[in-house]
Amino acid sequence: MQPRSFMLSGRKAMIMALKNITSCVLRFLWQYILLFLGPICALAQELPTVKLETVEVVEQRLSPFAIGAKTTTLDSTLLSLEALPNLADIINYYTPIAVKSYGNGMLSTISFRGTGPSHTAVLWHGVNISYPMLGQSDLSMLSLALSNEVSIQHGTGSALYGSGALGGTVSLSNANPIIGTNLLLTQWAGSFGTYKNHIQASYANAKYFIKIATLWDQSNNNFEFNNITRPGVPTEVQEGADYNIFGASVESGFLIGKNGELSISGQYFNADRNLQPSMNANYLQDNQTDENIRIRARYQTNGTTINWNINYAYLHDVIGFNGAKTFADQQVIRAELEKKLYSWLNINVAADYNFIKIESPFYTEENTKESRSNVWASLLLNPTERLFISLNLRQSFNPQYKIPFTPTLGSEFILIKKSEHQLRINTLLAKGYRVPTLNERYWQPGGDLNLIPEDSYSAELGFSGKSANHLVYSYELTGYRMWVENWILWRPQGSFWSPENVKHVDVYGIEASGSLEHGLFSGKIKWSGNYAFTKSINRTGLDQFDRSVDKQLAYVPIHRATVTSTSEWNSWSLLVNVSYTGQRFVTADNEESLPNYILLNLRLSKSFRASKFLFNTHANINNLLNTQYHSVENKAMPGINLLFGLTISYYKP
C-alpha cells in the first residue's frame, strides 16, 4: 500500500502537468483558429470534387482525433448470431465493462473503468442521447436490431464528446446498405413467453439509399428462481415483470451535386414494462413507460483539403412512472469543419448549441429550460511515418456554471511496422467533466442548485499489436489512472435524499484483450478474450465515522473477463461465450457483497439458399450452467433459457 502522501503528491503532479499543457497551447490554438477560420470558411464555397485524404490513422476509432485512446469495435458476426439483442446484453457478454441490470429486460446501466452510469456518453450518429434529466441511458432500451454498428472508446473523452464522458463513450450508428434491394425478416420465440420480430427493407443505388426497419420484443418474463431471502430458499415464479417494446427506424441518404451528401436518420421506441419487484418485497406492481423519438439530419461536403458538415437533431423522451410523466425535448445544432493544412497536419474546428426543455411534476418549476453550447478544436499530426499525435481542446458554456477548459493530448508510436506484424505504444492525458444533471438540481424535494461540475484528470499507457503471418492474432494491454473530484452523491437528509459534491475518487486498473484466428478442417475458428482489473476507491469521508474511506465503490467488480469462440464450417456457425463477473460490494463500507458468477452461452446457426433467398436457422442457449446469480441485490435473474429463430433474407442487385 502506498503512503497517502505519495498518492496525493502524484495526483498534484498530474494535475500540474495537465495545467501546464493547457497553458502552453491555449493561447496559440485560439489565435491559430481565429487566423485560419475566416479563410477556411471562404474556401468552403469552392470545394474541389475529390474526397479529402486525411492523415493516416492506424486503427478504427470513434473519431480520427482520438489518438491514444483504447477503442473496441464489436464484431458484426456476434450481432448476427444474437437474438435481436439490446446494448446491455452485448456489452455484458463480449466486453470487460460492468453492466448493472435490475432484472431481465429491466433498467440496465453501465460502469466504465470504475465510474458511474452518468459518466458514460452514449452517442447515436454522434448525438448524445442520454436522458438530460438523469445524465445516463437505459441500455436495455437500445436495441441493436435498429443500430448495427457499435464502437466503444474506453476512458475520458470529454474534449471530444462533452459532458459525462469521464469513464467512456459508446457510439451507435448504421452502415449504409449495399447497392440493390434487400429484404430481411426475423422471428424468434423462446422461454418465458418471449417473442421477437424484426423486419428490414432497403434500396440503394449510386445516388441514394433508404433503409426502414421495425422491431417488436415482448416477454411474460415469468422465469423460476430460488428466493434466497425467504426461509428454506423456495423456488418461485417471477411475477409482475412482463414487458412489451416496439421500435422503428429509417435511414436515408442522397448525393447532392458532385461532392455534397444529405443524410436523414430517425428512430422511434415505445416500451411498456412492469418493473420487476425485489425478491424480499411483497408483490407490488410498478409500471414504467418509455417513449423515444430521435431525428437527425446532416449535410456534408467532401473535398481534397476541406470537409465540412452541419447537423440538426431533435430528441423527444418521455418517462412515465405509475402514470406520472416527465417530458424532455432537445434540439441540437452542430457545425464542423476539417482542414488539411499540410500532408502531416489536419485541424478540426466545431461548435454546437443544445436547447433543453423539461416538463416534470417532480421539479421545482414544472417547465424547466436550459441552453448549452460548446466550442472545440482538434489537431491531428503525423510528423513522421511512425508517430501520430492528437490535441483536443473544448470549452463548454452553461448559464449556471463556469465549466473548466478541457484538453486531451494523445500519441501513438509504431514500434514495429511490417506487413506481417505491427506493434505500437499509445499514451493519453485527459481532463474530463460532468455538469450536474437536471434531476440533481431541480428534483423536489432534494435538488440542489449549488452543485458544481465534477471534474477529472486521467493518464493511460498501452501496448497493442497484430500479426497476419502463419496465425492471425492481435493483443492489447492498457494501464490507466484517473482522479475524479467533486463526485456527486445522493445522501439522506431527514425524510428525503439530496445530492452533494462530497467525494474524491481514485480509479486505476488494467485492461487486456486478444484474439486468435486459425483454420479448422475446411472452416475457421476465432478466439477472443477480454479482462479488466478495476479499483475504484473513495478517498473522502462524509464525516469522522464514515467507514467508506479507502473502500471500493459499490457495484464495481474488481475482476471482469470474457472469452468467446466463433467457429464456421461450411454453412454452420457455432459461438461459445463465457463471461465472469467478480465479487461486487453492495454497501459503501464493503461489509456486504454479491458473489462472483460465470455465465455460459451457446449460439448455433445453419444457413442454406433457395434461389435469391437466404435462410438462417438459429438455436440459442443462455445461461447453460443454470447459474443462480444477481446483478443487483435481491433482483432475480433467469436460469437456463432457450431461443429459436429463423431469418429470411432476399437480395437483388
Residue, then its C-alpha position, 0 to 999 in steps of 0.5 A: m500500500q502506498p503512503r497517502s502522501f505519495m498518492l496525493s503528491g502524484r495526483k498534484a503532479m498530474i494535475m500540474a502537468l495537465k495545467n501546464i499543457t493547457s497553458c502552453v497551447l491555449r493561447f496559440l490554438w485560439q489565435y491559430i483558429l481565429l487566423f485560419l477560420g475566416p479563410i477556411c470558411a471562404l474556401a468552403q464555397e469552392l470545394p474541389t470534387v475529390k474526397l479529402e485524404t486525411v492523415e493516416v490513422v492506424e486503427q478504427r476509432l470513434s473519431p480520427f482525433a482520438i489518438g491514444a485512446k483504447t477503442t473496441t469495435l464489436d464484431s458484426t458476426l456476434l450481432s448476427l448470431e444474437a437474438l435481436p439483442n439490446l446494448a446491455d446484453i452485448i456489452n455484458y457478454y463480449t466486453p470487460i465493462a460492468v453492466k448493472s441490470y435490475g432484472n431481465g429486460m429491466l433498467s440496465t446501466i453501465s460502469f466504465r473503468g470504475t465510474g458511474p452510469s452518468h459518466t458514460a456518453v452514449l452517442w447515436h450518429g454522434v448525438n448524445i442521447s442520454y436522458p438530460m434529466l438523469g445524465q445516463s441511458d437505459l441500455s436495455m432500451l437500445s436495441l441493436a436490431l435498429s443500430n448495427e454498428v457499435s464502437i466503444q472508446h474506453g476512458t475520458g473523452s470529454a474534449l471530444y464528446g462533452s459532458g459525462a464522458l469521464g469513464g467512456t463513450v459508446s457510439l451507435s450508428n448504421a452502415n449504409p446498405i449495399i447497392g440493390t434491394n434487400l429484404l430481411l425478416t426475423q422471428w424468434a420465440g423462446s422461454f418465458g413467453t418471449y417473442k421477437n420480430h424484426i423486419q428490414a427493407s432497403y434500396a440503394n443505388a449510386k445516388y441514394f439509399i433508404k433503409i426502414a426497419t421495425l422491431w417488436d420484443q415482448s416477454n411474460n418474463n415469468f422465469e423460476f428462481n430460488n428466493i434466497t431471502r425467504p426461509g428454506v430458499p423456495t423456488e418461485v415464479q417471477e411475477g409482475a415483470d412482463y414487458n412489451i417494446f416496439g421500435a422503428s427506424v429509417e435511414s436515408g441518404f442522397l448525393i447532392g451535386k458532385n461532392g455534397e451528401l444529405s443524410i436523414s436518420g430517425q428512430y422511434f421506441n415505445a416500451d411498456r414494462n412492469l418493473q420487476p419487484s425485489m425478491n424480499a418485497n411483497y408483490l407490488q406492481d410498478n409500471q414504467t413507460d418509455e417513449n423515444i423519438r430521435i431525428r437527425a439530419r446532416y449535410q456534408t461536403n467532401g473535398t481534397t483539403i476541406n470537409w465540412n458538415i452541419n447537423y440538426a437533431y431533435l430528441h423527444d423522451v418521455i418517462g412515465f412512472n405509475g402514470a406520472k410523466t416527465f417530458a424532455d425535448q432537445q434540439v441540437i445544432r452542430a457545425e464542423l469543419e476539417k482542414k488539411l493544412y499540410s500532408w502531416l497536419n489536419i485541424n478540426v474546428a466545431a461548435d454546437y448549441n443544445f436547447i433543453k426543455i423539461e416538463s416534470p411534476f417532480y421539479t421545482e418549476e414544472n417547465t424547466k429550460e436550459s441552453r448549452s453550447n460548446v466550442w472545440a478544436s482538434l489537431l491531428l499530426n503525423p510528423t513522421e511515418r511512425l508517430f501520430i499525435s492528437l490535441n483536443l481542446r473544448q470549452s463548454f458554456n452553461p448559464q449556471y456554471k463556469i465549466p473548466f477548459t478541457p484538453t486531451l493530448g494523445s500519441e501513438f508510436i509504431l514500434i514495429k511496422k511490417s506487413e506481417h506484424q505491427l506493434r505500437i505504444n499509445t499514451l493519453l492525458a485527459k481532463g474530463y467533466r460532468v455538469p450536474t444533471l437536471n434531476e440533481r438540481y431541480w428534483q423536489p424535494g432534494g435538488d440542489l442548485n449549488l452543485i458544481p461540475e465534477d471534474s477529472y484528470s486521467a493518464e493511460l499507457g498501452f501496448s497493442g499489436k497484430s500479426a497476419n503471418h502463419l496465425v492471425y492474432s492481435y493483443e492489447l494491454t492498457g494501464y490507466r489512472m484517473w482522479v475524479e473530484n467533486w463526485i456527486l452523491w445522493r445522501p439522506q437528509g431527514s425524510f428525503w435524499s439530496p445530492e452533494n459534491v462530497k467525494h474524491v475518487d481514485v480509479y486505476g486498473i488494467e485492461a487486456s484483450g486478444s484474439l486468435e484466428h486459425g483454420l479448422f478442417s475446411g472452416k475457421i475458428k476465432w478466439s477472443g478474450n477480454y479482462a479488466f482489473t478495476k479499483s475504484i476507491n473513495r478517498t473522502g469521508l462524509d464525516q469522522f465515522d464514515r467507514s467508506v474511506d479507502k473502500q471500493l465503490a459499490y457495484v464495481p467488480i474488481h475482476r471482469a473477463t470474457v472469452t468467446s469462440t466463433s467457429e464456421w464450417n461450411s454453412w454452420s456457425l457455432l459461438v461459445n461465450v463465457s463471461y465472469t463477473g467478480q465479487r461486487f460490494v453492495t454497501a459503501d463500507n464493503e461489509e456486504s457483497l454479491p458473489n462472483y458468477i460465470l455465465l455460459n452461452l451457446r449460439l448455433s446457426k445453419s444457413f442454406r439458399a433457395s434461389k435469391f433467398l437466404f435462410n438462417t436457422h438459429a438455436n440459442i442457449n443462455n445461461l447453460l450452467n443454470t447459474q443462480y446469480h444477481s446483478v443487483e441485490n435481491k433482483a432475480m435473474p433467469g436460469i437456463n433459457l432457450l431461443f429459436g429463430l429463423t431469418i429470411s433474407y432476399y437480395k437483388p442487385 
